[in-house]
Amino acid sequence: MAAKEDFYKLLEVDRNASEAEIKKSYRKMAMKFHPDRNKDNPEEAEKKFKLIKEAYEVLSDPKKRSAYDQFGHAGVDPSMGGRGGFSGAESFSDIFGDVFGDIFGGAGGRQQRSNVQRGSDLRYNLELTLEEAVGGTEAVVKVPVLVACTECSGSGAKKGSSPVICSTCHGHGQVRMQQGFFSVQQTCPTCHGTGKQIKDPCSKCYGQGRVQETKTLNVKVPPGVDTGDRIRLAGEGEAGLNGGPSGDLYVQVQVKDHTIFTRDGANLYCEVPISFPTACLGGELEVPTLDGKVKLKIPAETQTGKLFRLRSKGVKPVRGGPTGDLLCRVQIETPVRLTKEQQALVEQLQASLSGGGKQHSPQEHGWIDGVKSFFDKLTG
C-alpha cells in the first residue's frame, strides 16, 4: 500500500468506540484473517492480519491512541507495527491471551495490574501462667513491624516528588516475552509488577515506602484461654503497600506448665499425697484451688488413686459453657527412714493384720487368687 489504511476502518469501529468494542472487533477479525484459516490465500491473509494487529496495538493503548487521533500515523512509532516476522502461534497467543485474561484475570489480559497490596499478617507467641489464662489478664507486647514511612507517607518517593509510570512496562506491571512459538507475559523486572518507578527515593525508607519499628501494644486476654488459642488484633500487622490496608496481628497463646495443677479442657487435676495413717483412719486436708484453699475430707480406708471431685473449682471456658471441676487424686505415701522402734511397730501391725485374713487387704488377696488361677490353667 502506498499509504496506510485508517486503523479504525481496519478494525471496522467508530472513532469513539470503547476499548471493549475495539478488543471485540480485533478478536473477530484476527480469527477471520489468520493464515491458518485461509489456506487458499495465506500470504494475503498474513498481510491483513499484521495490519489488524498493528491497528489494535495502537488503539488499545490510550496514549498511542491519543497521539494517533491527533497526528494520524505520524503520531505513533512505526516500529510498533510488528516484530519483523510473523508467527502464527505467537499471534494466536496474543488473541487467546486477551480472551483468557478477561475471563480469569490472568497475565494474558491487557488490564493494568493493581499495585495496591495488603500488608502481611504477623504472629506473636504470648506465654501465660495458668492463673493468667484462667482469670484473664492484660499483657503488654512489643512487636517489630513494618509501618508506613512518615517522611514520604508510604509512597517511597522523596518528599515533594511522586512515583512515575514505569518506562519498561508503561504502567502495566508486566512485559511480554517471546519463548519459541509462544508469547508469554512476565512480571516487569524494572518495577516488579507495580507499574511505577521511583526516580528520587525517600531518604528515610530508601524507596520502600515502609520502615521497621517496634510497636508496644496492650493485649486483653479474656478469661479461660488455653494453649493454641489466638487473639486477633485487626490492622496491627505490617503496613500495606501503595496505600493498601494493614495486615492483622495474631497473638498465639502458650500456657506454661504449673507446679501443682494440670489442665484438661475445663477441668483441673492435681496429685494429693496423704499419709498411711490418714488413709487408714480418715482425716481432713487443706488442698489448693485457683481461688484459694479448701477443706477436703478423706474417708477412712481410702485407697491410693482415688479421685475426689471439687465441683466448679476448675476453668470457665473462653467460648462459654459450665465451669469445670478440680479433681484431686490421692497418693498414699509409704513412710521412709523408720527407726528401729517404728519398724517394730510396723511389724507388730503386720502380724496383727495377717491374722485377720482377707478382710484387711481384699485387693491383695484377690490379686493373688487371680494369679494362682492363671498358673493353674497354664499347667493344667
Backbone torsions as a table, in degrees:
resi	resn	phi	psi	omega
1	MET	NA	139.6	178.9
2	ALA	-72.9	-37.5	178.5
3	ALA	-130.3	146.0	-178.4
4	LYS	-71.1	141.9	179.6
5	GLU	-75.1	148.6	180.0
6	ASP	-58.6	131.0	-175.8
7	PHE	-62.8	-37.0	-179.6
8	TYR	-65.9	-38.7	177.7
9	LYS	-68.0	-38.3	179.1
10	LEU	-58.6	-41.1	-178.8
11	LEU	-90.7	-0.5	176.4
12	GLU	57.6	48.2	176.7
13	VAL	-132.0	160.5	176.0
14	ASP	-77.4	163.2	179.7
15	ARG	-68.1	-22.2	177.9
16	ASN	-99.3	18.3	-179.6
17	ALA	-63.6	144.6	178.7
18	SER	-77.4	167.2	179.5
19	GLU	-61.7	-38.1	179.7
20	ALA	-65.7	-39.0	179.0
21	GLU	-67.1	-39.0	178.2
22	ILE	-64.3	-44.8	-178.9
23	LYS	-63.8	-41.9	-179.8
24	LYS	-62.7	-44.1	-180.0
25	SER	-66.3	-39.1	179.7
26	TYR	-61.0	-46.4	-179.7
27	ARG	-59.1	-45.6	-177.4
28	LYS	-61.9	-45.3	-176.5
29	MET	-76.7	-33.2	177.9
30	ALA	-64.1	-40.1	177.2
31	MET	-67.4	-37.2	-177.7
32	LYS	-66.6	-41.9	-174.0
33	PHE	-101.8	12.5	177.2
34	HIS	-65.2	134.0	-176.8
35	PRO	-56.0	-33.2	-179.0
36	ASP	-67.4	-18.5	178.6
37	ARG	-101.1	1.8	179.6
38	ASN	-129.3	67.8	-176.8
39	LYS	-65.7	-26.6	-178.3
40	ASP	-71.5	-35.0	-178.1
41	ASN	-142.4	67.5	-174.8
42	PRO	-65.9	-33.9	-176.9
43	GLU	-66.4	-44.2	179.1
44	GLU	-66.3	-38.7	178.9
45	ALA	-64.0	-38.2	-179.8
46	GLU	-64.2	-42.1	178.6
47	LYS	-61.1	-46.1	-179.9
48	LYS	-63.5	-39.6	-179.0
49	PHE	-62.5	-44.1	-178.7
50	LYS	-64.7	-37.2	178.0
51	LEU	-66.6	-41.7	178.8
52	ILE	-63.3	-42.3	179.9
53	LYS	-63.8	-42.0	179.1
54	GLU	-62.8	-43.4	-180.0
55	ALA	-62.4	-41.2	-178.7
56	TYR	-67.4	-40.4	-179.3
57	GLU	-62.4	-30.7	178.6
58	VAL	-80.9	-49.1	-173.7
59	LEU	-75.2	-18.8	178.7
60	SER	-84.3	-11.2	178.4
61	ASP	-101.6	117.0	-175.7
62	PRO	-55.4	-40.4	-178.8
63	LYS	-69.0	-46.0	-179.8
64	LYS	-65.5	-37.8	-179.6
65	ARG	-65.3	-40.5	178.7
66	SER	-62.1	-42.8	178.8
67	ALA	-65.8	-39.0	179.4
68	TYR	-65.9	-41.0	180.0
69	ASP	-63.0	-31.9	-178.3
70	GLN	-83.6	-43.7	-171.1
71	PHE	-119.7	3.0	-179.7
72	GLY	70.2	-149.8	-177.3
73	HIS	-64.2	-24.9	-179.8
74	ALA	-71.4	-18.1	-177.4
75	GLY	-85.6	-5.6	179.7
76	VAL	-121.2	153.6	-178.7
77	ASP	-71.7	122.6	-178.5
78	PRO	-65.5	-17.5	-179.9
79	SER	-71.0	-14.5	178.5
80	MET	-77.3	0.2	-175.6
81	GLY	-70.8	-13.3	179.0
82	GLY	169.3	-175.2	-177.0
83	ARG	-104.0	10.4	178.7
84	GLY	88.2	-5.0	179.2
85	GLY	-164.5	159.0	-175.0
86	PHE	-110.5	131.7	174.0
87	SER	-126.5	117.7	-178.1
88	GLY	-58.1	-42.9	-178.5
89	ALA	-65.1	-36.9	-179.2
90	GLU	-64.4	-44.4	-177.1
91	SER	-68.1	-39.9	176.4
92	PHE	-63.1	-34.1	176.8
93	SER	-62.5	-39.7	177.8
94	ASP	-62.6	-44.3	-177.2
95	ILE	-63.7	-54.2	-176.5
96	PHE	-70.5	-25.7	175.5
97	GLY	-62.2	-41.2	177.5
98	ASP	-64.1	-42.8	-177.4
99	VAL	-63.4	-53.3	-176.0
100	PHE	-71.0	-28.1	176.9
101	GLY	-64.8	-37.4	179.2
102	ASP	-68.8	-39.3	-174.9
103	ILE	-74.9	-47.4	-172.6
104	PHE	-106.0	-4.5	-177.8
105	GLY	71.1	26.8	-174.8
106	GLY	-83.8	-174.3	-175.8
107	ALA	-68.8	-17.8	-176.9
108	GLY	-71.8	-20.7	-177.8
109	GLY	-73.4	163.5	-179.8
110	ARG	-100.1	10.2	179.8
111	GLN	-73.1	141.0	-178.4
112	GLN	-71.6	134.6	-178.5
113	ARG	-74.7	132.6	179.1
114	SER	-71.2	134.0	179.7
115	ASN	-99.5	8.4	175.8
116	VAL	-86.5	123.0	-176.5
117	GLN	-128.6	140.3	176.1
118	ARG	-73.3	144.6	178.5
119	GLY	-69.8	158.9	-178.8
120	SER	-74.2	148.3	172.1
121	ASP	-76.7	151.1	179.0
122	LEU	-122.7	158.0	177.9
123	ARG	-126.8	137.9	177.7
124	TYR	-129.6	127.5	179.3
125	ASN	-88.8	119.2	-177.9
126	LEU	-112.4	118.0	177.3
127	GLU	-90.4	133.7	-179.9
128	LEU	-128.3	150.9	169.2
129	THR	-76.4	165.0	179.1
130	LEU	-62.9	-38.8	179.4
131	GLU	-62.5	-41.2	178.6
132	GLU	-66.4	-40.1	-179.2
133	ALA	-67.6	-39.1	-177.7
134	VAL	-76.4	-42.1	-175.6
135	GLY	-91.1	-12.0	-175.5
136	GLY	83.7	153.6	-178.7
137	THR	-161.4	177.4	173.0
138	GLU	-125.0	115.3	-175.7
139	ALA	-104.6	145.0	175.7
140	VAL	-102.9	121.5	-178.3
141	VAL	-121.4	148.8	176.2
142	LYS	-117.5	121.4	-172.4
143	VAL	-123.2	121.4	172.0
144	PRO	-72.6	126.6	-172.8
145	VAL	-148.3	151.1	174.3
146	LEU	-84.7	124.4	179.6
147	VAL	-120.4	160.9	179.8
148	ALA	-62.3	135.0	-179.8
149	CYS	-67.4	126.2	-179.0
150	THR	-76.0	-22.2	-177.8
151	GLU	-70.3	-42.6	-176.2
152	CYS	-112.1	6.0	-178.7
153	SER	59.9	28.6	175.8
154	GLY	86.7	0.6	-178.1
155	SER	-79.4	-24.7	-177.0
156	GLY	86.8	-12.7	-178.5
157	ALA	-95.1	150.6	179.9
158	LYS	-57.2	146.7	-178.2
159	LYS	-56.5	129.9	-177.5
160	GLY	96.7	-10.7	177.2
161	SER	-120.2	177.3	179.8
162	SER	-149.3	158.0	177.2
163	PRO	-61.3	152.4	179.7
164	VAL	-117.0	164.4	178.1
165	ILE	-62.2	135.2	-178.7
166	CYS	-61.5	131.5	-177.8
167	SER	-77.3	-15.9	-178.7
168	THR	-86.4	-50.0	-175.9
169	CYS	-103.6	-1.2	179.5
170	HIS	57.5	35.0	175.2
171	GLY	90.7	-3.3	-178.0
172	HIS	-79.5	-22.8	-178.3
173	GLY	84.4	-7.6	-179.5
174	GLN	-139.6	154.6	177.0
175	VAL	-125.6	150.9	-179.3
176	ARG	-93.0	129.9	-179.0
177	MET	-120.4	141.4	179.2
178	GLN	-94.5	122.9	176.8
179	GLN	-129.9	101.5	-177.8
180	GLY	62.6	-125.5	-178.6
181	PHE	-83.8	-11.1	-172.5
182	PHE	-111.1	148.0	175.2
183	SER	-106.5	121.8	-177.4
184	VAL	-121.1	156.8	177.8
185	GLN	-107.5	141.1	179.3
186	GLN	-132.2	161.1	176.6
187	THR	-61.7	135.0	-178.2
188	CYS	-60.9	125.5	-178.9
189	PRO	-71.9	-16.9	-178.0
190	THR	-83.1	-48.8	-176.5
191	CYS	-104.7	-2.4	179.5
192	HIS	57.8	36.6	173.5
193	GLY	90.7	-3.3	-178.2
194	THR	-80.9	-23.4	-178.3
195	GLY	83.5	1.2	-178.6
196	LYS	-133.2	153.9	176.8
197	GLN	-120.7	146.7	176.2
198	ILE	-108.2	105.9	-177.7
199	LYS	-75.3	-36.6	-176.8
200	ASP	-126.6	89.6	-172.8
201	PRO	-70.2	155.4	177.9
202	CYS	-65.1	138.7	-177.7
203	SER	-75.4	-16.3	-178.6
204	LYS	-90.0	-45.6	-177.6
205	CYS	-104.5	-2.3	178.7
206	TYR	57.7	37.0	175.0
207	GLY	88.2	-2.0	-177.3
208	GLN	-81.7	-23.0	-179.3
209	GLY	82.4	-7.7	-179.3
210	ARG	-139.3	150.3	175.8
211	VAL	-131.5	155.9	-178.5
212	GLN	-90.9	131.6	176.6
213	GLU	-136.1	165.7	175.8
214	THR	-106.4	114.6	179.4
215	LYS	-87.6	138.6	171.5
216	THR	-106.9	118.6	-174.0
217	LEU	-125.1	145.6	172.5
218	ASN	-96.5	120.6	-178.0
219	VAL	-108.6	118.4	176.3
220	LYS	-84.7	115.0	-179.0
221	VAL	-97.4	116.1	-178.3
222	PRO	-71.6	153.1	178.4
223	PRO	-62.4	141.5	173.6
224	GLY	95.8	2.8	-179.5
225	VAL	-67.0	159.8	-179.5
226	ASP	-140.4	169.8	178.4
227	THR	-54.9	131.2	-179.5
228	GLY	100.2	-17.4	177.4
229	ASP	-71.1	149.9	-179.9
230	ARG	-124.2	140.9	175.2
231	ILE	-112.8	121.8	-176.3
232	ARG	-96.1	125.6	174.6
233	LEU	-109.6	101.7	-174.7
234	ALA	-65.8	133.8	175.1
235	GLY	76.5	7.2	-179.1
236	GLU	-101.1	11.4	175.4
237	GLY	-86.3	-154.7	-178.1
238	GLU	-73.1	147.9	178.5
239	ALA	-66.5	148.3	178.2
240	GLY	-77.0	169.5	178.8
241	LEU	-98.4	140.5	175.8
242	ASN	55.0	43.1	177.4
243	GLY	86.4	6.2	179.0
244	GLY	-70.9	159.6	-178.4
245	PRO	-69.6	155.4	177.8
246	SER	-75.2	154.2	174.6
247	GLY	-77.1	-174.1	-179.3
248	ASP	-109.1	158.5	174.3
249	LEU	-108.6	126.1	178.1
250	TYR	-108.3	117.1	178.5
251	VAL	-92.4	113.9	-177.3
252	GLN	-92.3	122.3	-175.1
253	VAL	-86.2	134.5	174.3
254	GLN	-132.7	115.1	-177.8
255	VAL	-91.7	128.3	-179.0
256	LYS	-70.5	154.9	175.2
257	ASP	-66.0	143.6	-179.1
258	HIS	-103.7	148.7	-177.7
259	THR	-73.4	-22.8	-176.5
260	ILE	-115.1	-46.2	-170.8
261	PHE	-103.3	149.9	170.2
262	THR	-121.7	131.4	-177.2
263	ARG	-99.0	138.5	173.1
264	ASP	-137.5	92.8	-176.5
265	GLY	68.8	-121.3	-179.9
266	ALA	-90.4	-9.6	-177.4
267	ASN	-97.0	150.9	173.2
268	LEU	-116.2	146.3	178.7
269	TYR	-124.8	146.3	172.3
270	CYS	-148.9	150.5	177.9
271	GLU	-95.3	130.0	-178.7
272	VAL	-119.7	108.3	177.1
273	PRO	-76.5	136.2	176.6
274	ILE	-128.6	153.3	-178.3
275	SER	-76.7	162.4	179.3
276	PHE	-62.9	-43.9	178.1
277	PRO	-62.4	-39.3	179.3
278	THR	-63.9	-40.0	178.3
279	ALA	-63.5	-36.1	-178.6
280	CYS	-77.3	-45.4	-170.2
281	LEU	-100.1	-15.7	-175.7
282	GLY	87.0	168.5	-179.5
283	GLY	172.0	-166.7	-179.0
284	GLU	-134.2	132.9	-178.0
285	LEU	-123.0	154.8	169.5
286	GLU	-95.6	125.0	178.6
287	VAL	-121.3	147.0	-178.1
288	PRO	-82.7	149.0	167.3
289	THR	-132.3	172.2	178.0
290	LEU	-69.4	-13.1	178.1
291	ASP	-100.8	-3.6	-176.7
292	GLY	131.6	-170.0	-178.3
293	LYS	-85.7	147.8	174.0
294	VAL	-136.1	158.5	178.8
295	LYS	-88.1	135.2	178.3
296	LEU	-122.6	118.4	-180.0
297	LYS	-84.2	127.3	178.3
298	ILE	-105.4	114.8	179.3
299	PRO	-72.7	158.9	177.4
300	ALA	-62.6	151.4	177.3
301	GLU	64.0	34.2	177.0
302	THR	-73.8	134.8	179.9
303	GLN	-96.1	152.1	178.8
304	THR	-63.3	143.6	-179.7
305	GLY	92.4	-7.5	-178.2
306	LYS	-67.4	137.7	-179.8
307	LEU	-98.6	132.2	173.3
308	PHE	-113.8	129.3	-175.0
309	ARG	-103.5	123.7	173.7
310	LEU	-105.9	106.1	-171.0
311	ARG	-70.8	142.4	177.0
312	SER	61.0	24.5	175.3
313	LYS	-106.5	16.4	179.4
314	GLY	-100.3	-128.8	-172.0
315	VAL	-119.0	137.4	170.4
316	LYS	-85.0	112.5	-174.7
317	PRO	-59.4	143.7	-178.0
318	VAL	-66.6	-26.2	-178.5
319	ARG	-96.1	12.3	177.4
320	GLY	96.2	168.0	-178.5
321	GLY	114.5	171.5	-177.4
322	PRO	-68.7	153.0	176.3
323	THR	-69.5	139.1	-179.2
324	GLY	-75.2	-176.5	-175.9
325	ASP	-113.6	163.0	170.9
326	LEU	-104.4	122.5	-178.9
327	LEU	-111.2	118.5	-178.2
328	CYS	-102.4	121.8	179.1
329	ARG	-102.8	119.8	-177.3
330	VAL	-85.1	142.5	176.3
331	GLN	-126.3	117.6	-179.7
332	ILE	-76.0	125.4	-177.3
333	GLU	-94.0	123.3	177.5
334	THR	-75.5	130.9	179.3
335	PRO	-59.9	142.7	179.9
336	VAL	-126.3	162.1	178.1
337	ARG	54.2	51.8	-179.3
338	LEU	-75.3	144.6	172.5
339	THR	-78.9	170.5	178.9
340	LYS	-62.4	-38.7	178.6
341	GLU	-63.3	-43.5	179.6
342	GLN	-66.7	-39.1	176.7
343	GLN	-60.5	-41.5	179.7
344	ALA	-63.8	-39.3	178.4
345	LEU	-65.9	-38.9	177.7
346	VAL	-65.8	-40.6	178.4
347	GLU	-63.7	-38.5	177.8
348	GLN	-64.8	-41.5	177.5
349	LEU	-64.6	-40.1	-179.6
350	GLN	-63.4	-42.8	179.3
351	ALA	-63.9	-38.0	179.9
352	SER	-67.5	-40.8	-179.7
353	LEU	-70.2	-33.8	-179.3
354	SER	-63.8	-29.6	-179.6
355	GLY	-71.8	-15.7	-177.9
356	GLY	-88.1	-1.3	178.8
357	GLY	70.1	-137.8	-173.2
358	LYS	-79.0	-13.1	-170.9
359	GLN	-68.0	-26.4	-178.1
360	HIS	-87.0	-25.3	-179.3
361	SER	-140.1	69.8	-176.1
362	PRO	-64.9	-34.2	-179.2
363	GLN	-67.5	-42.5	179.7
364	GLU	-61.5	-49.1	-178.3
365	HIS	-68.1	-34.1	176.5
366	GLY	-64.8	-38.5	179.1
367	TRP	-67.7	-41.2	179.4
368	ILE	-63.6	-41.0	178.3
369	ASP	-63.3	-38.2	178.7
370	GLY	-66.4	-38.6	178.5
371	VAL	-65.6	-42.5	179.1
372	LYS	-61.4	-42.5	179.9
373	SER	-64.3	-36.3	179.6
374	PHE	-64.3	-46.6	-178.7
375	PHE	-71.4	-31.8	176.2
376	ASP	-60.8	-39.7	179.5
377	LYS	-67.9	-34.8	-180.0
378	LEU	-68.6	-42.9	-177.2
379	THR	-80.3	-23.5	180.0
380	GLY	-77.1	NA	NA
